[in-house]
Amino acid sequence: MHWDLGGYLPYEIEVAAAFDIDQRKVGKDISEAIFSLPNCTTVFCAGIPQAGINVKVGRVLDGCSDHLANYPEECRFLSIEGEGATKEEIIAALKDSGAEILLNYMPVGSEQAACFYAECALEAGCAFINNMPVFIASNPEWAKRFKKMKLPIIGDDIKSQLGATIVHRTLADLFRKRGVKLERTYQLNTAGNTDFLNMLNRDRLASKKESKTEAVQSVLKDRLESGNIHVGPSDYIPWQKDNKVCFLRMEGKLFGDVPMNLELRLSVEDSPNSAGVVIDAIRCCKLGLDRGIGGVLYSPSAYFMKHPPEQYSDAEAYRMTEEFIAGKL
């Protein structure tokens, strides 16, 4: 969303280290690993030169759900055997690499793994960007620890550049501003990537549903009862691959209690939709490091994330983020 962000350009971001537990990625140069199965997104930048950064084995915790074993190998994670690297090995790898910021893209529901890597970031002296819905930046205890170590953190649960949640929020805000009483709404999403395959295990969805639902509820004039709002992943359709389709419906009342409804279908490529935002989050985190700011970066978190520690309207979060980039906030 920014070409020049505080003096930093997108191509100045460099990968220092990478961790995975998939047999097809571990040990490969990252320029090869990003194209290895089960990745299935549209390739928009082929022929990447060798980066000289081999993917290291991560820690096998709760990142790989048992139900994935029921699906073909080309669709799911193919986990290494054993427990993987120790915390000490990962911290040492981060320190040796000179990494400044650690990005968490664990699968939804990976509570243990997300907390494990947040701990590694703290001990390795890395800032942290939590792109998934385990509540770390929005947890006061974690926030305090990052502040104490003078390390910035942005989180939780990345918004897409133009995805289902930001569109749903924008329309909900429009209903409020135009005096339309919203009575019921749903957001149903389908895709065929490992994110949606992983989320077929409904036990892993509690924090994801809370994050996405709160992102919409927070912009409403009157919060909807839980039975009148459904926001969340719906199903895995293999042939869609990384194409994510959102079906959105909003029902309300106009002047005179006259009923109205709105239906929308949104189709996006899921992975680059997220990458366009995280590139900005990385550079905001770097500004936080440059300025010696520890703890939560509230403005970028509110603009880039679904479940920030403090929710603001998208217009307000945008303004605050621009002020943060300019050094005024």
Summary of the structure (lengths in Angstrom):
residues: 329
radius of gyration: 19.9
end to end distance: 19.2
largest distance: 66.5
contacts: 1064
relative contact order: 0.15
helix: 39%
strand: 21%
